[in-house]
Amino acid sequence: MVIEVGARFGGLLTTRQVEIAFGLDPIGMLIREQLGEQVDYPPAMLLDGQRAAASVAVVPANAAGEPWQTQPVWDPEQVDWTALLSPGSTVEPVPVFMLPTGTRVPAFDPSGGSRNWLGVFLLTAVDAPTLQRDCRAILDGMEAALPQ
């Protein structure tokens, strides 16, 4: 059995999402706390943010989990993001989690977990419903948006 005793921020891009949505810098707050400086914490759990943010891991399957029918070339720079996203939404690739550009997309492996990741993107939107819509639009539209 392993028990973790070191505090860390969990999740993929969580600190960036908190900063975008709520205007808080969790890493900076932790550093200031550790240095003994005054940190102004919110008086209660924040529920409503300035924007909405999510990390989207694109796999060769749609939002319903149905594998893609084709194996396009992975080239997210060729995607017309304005056709997939709502007005006011932004998408930013996370290079460390990207399949090399020009690679033929491998077939979806239902037992592959994160090995199916083609790329991870930081997505922002004006509100949570729009963010949810855009996440689905990316997952449902990426196959057709990539070069065949």
Buried (B, 14 or more C-beta within 10 A) or exposed (E): EEEEEEEEEEEBBEBBBBBBBBEBBBEEBBEBEEEEEEEEEEEEEEEEBEBBBBBBBBBBBBEEEEBBEEBBEBBBEEBEBEEBBBEEBBBEBBEEBBBEEEEEBBEBEEEEEEEBBBBBBBBBBBBBEBBEBBBBBBBBBBBEBBEE
